């Protein structure tokens, strides 16, 4: 995906950072229970979309990282899935 298109799509997703071949955002929560509820919701949305992010989970945070390994970087699908995850947070 061309860099100018990445910048345009990233501007539509406040809080997300497009760097290198990844699109990332860290979501913060009040406690572990809410963090895990979010992780489970991301898992369900990801399963339905058949596109799975890398997740880093802590007590009150979850970092979500999208990339498309088969494309060697970002695709429009990464941005569409990030928008779906935003609707959860």
C-alpha positions in Angstrom: 0.0 0.0 0.0 1.5 3.4 -0.9 2.6 5.6 1.9 0.2 8.5 0.9 -2.8 6.1 1.1 -1.6 4.8 4.5 -1.4 8.4 5.8 -4.9 9.2 4.5 -6.5 6.1 6.0 -4.6 6.5 9.3 -6.0 10.0 9.6 -9.5 8.5 9.7 -8.6 6.4 12.8 -7.6 8.8 15.7 -5.5 7.0 18.3 -4.0 4.5 15.8 -0.4 4.8 14.6 0.8 3.6 11.2 4.5 2.9 11.4 6.5 0.6 9.2 4.3 -2.3 8.2 2.0 -2.1 11.3 -1.1 -0.3 12.5 -1.2 -0.1 16.3 -3.3 1.3 19.1 -3.2 0.8 22.9 -6.6 0.7 24.6 -6.7 1.4 28.3 -9.3 0.1 30.8 -10.2 0.5 34.5 -9.4 -3.1 35.4 -8.4 -6.5 34.3 -12.0 -7.7 33.8 -12.8 -4.9 31.3 -9.5 -5.5 29.5 -10.3 -9.2 29.0 -13.8 -8.4 28.0 -12.4 -6.2 25.3 -9.9 -8.9 24.2 -12.7 -11.4 23.9 -14.7 -9.0 21.8 -11.7 -8.4 19.6 -11.3 -12.1 19.2 -14.9 -12.5 18.1 -14.8 -9.6 15.6 -11.5 -10.9 14.3 -12.8 -14.4 13.8 -15.8 -13.0 11.9 -13.5 -10.9 9.6 -11.0 -13.8 9.3 -8.2 -11.3 10.0 -6.4 -11.5 13.3 -4.3 -8.9 15.0 -1.5 -9.4 17.4 -2.6 -8.5 21.0 -0.4 -7.6 23.9 -2.5 -7.8 27.1 -1.7 -6.3 30.5 -3.8 -5.6 33.7 -5.5 -2.5 32.3 -4.4 -2.2 28.7 -4.4 -4.0 25.4 -2.2 -3.2 22.5 -3.7 -4.1 19.1 -1.4 -4.5 16.1 -2.6 -5.1 12.6 -0.5 -6.1 9.5 -1.1 -8.4 6.6 1.7 -10.9 6.5 0.8 -12.3 3.1 1.0 -8.8 1.6 4.2 -7.9 3.5 2.6 -4.8 5.1 -0.6 -2.9 5.5 -3.7 -3.3 3.4 -7.1 -1.7 3.4 -8.4 -4.7 5.4 -6.1 -3.8 8.3 -7.7 -0.3 8.4 -11.3 -1.8 8.1 -10.6 -4.2 11.0 -9.1 -1.4 13.1 -12.3 0.6 12.6 -14.3 -2.4 13.8 -12.1 -2.7 16.9 -12.5 1.1 17.5 -16.3 0.5 17.8 -15.6 -1.9 20.7 -13.3 0.4 22.7 
